[in-house]
Amino acid sequence: MKMQAATTLLCGLLTASVAAAQEFITDGPFSLHVKGHDANSSIDGILTARSSDFAYVSLQYDESALPRLDNASHRFYYNYSQDVGVGFLVTDIMEGEVNDFGNVGKAMSLQYSLATNVVLPVHGNGQAALSGFLASSGFDERNRTYLVYAYEDGGIEAGGESPGFEERFAYNWAVCWQAYADVFAPVLSWITAGKPHNPTCELVDLVKTSFQRAEPMDG
């Protein structure tokens, strides 16, 4: 599957419109199924929210667990506005104060490193999330999670017309071994464009799954 170039994942105009919305709706809880793109991929598991020494929560891939409603690390939510049609993935919905975007809980943001095209999605409370780029997201008809971006520079010509801003969706999720705070593990990652710089990365789909269809875990 050819990856869509996404040099900018969060358009300021789009974020401002979401932030200005008067009412947010919360959907959830649900689990997030992680499935590898390749037919012979061994990746087939779920995301678990793991706290670190920092104020953030990383999203680790777990191949052995089945989603369980009574396990808080398996529960995710979606805060969105009907006026805009996109929103933000959050976890720990009962924790934290309402942030600048009207969300309760820990919203997903993207933590960039200058030496790689592999980005680390994390969840953090309120202002903590704003140290990265708050990730506007949504779900398609197959419940696959996408991120929203609005600027595409792949076709720019010197002296030509500006490409302008237009809402686009990208599905550049991957599972990669990454080091973050006290964590070194296979975690949910995002590839900005091109071949992943990290050789452990494998492209995946991130699928919203209801707990009604999920099997319970023993114990």
Disulfide bonds with the S-S distance in Angstrom:
Cys176-Cys201 2.02
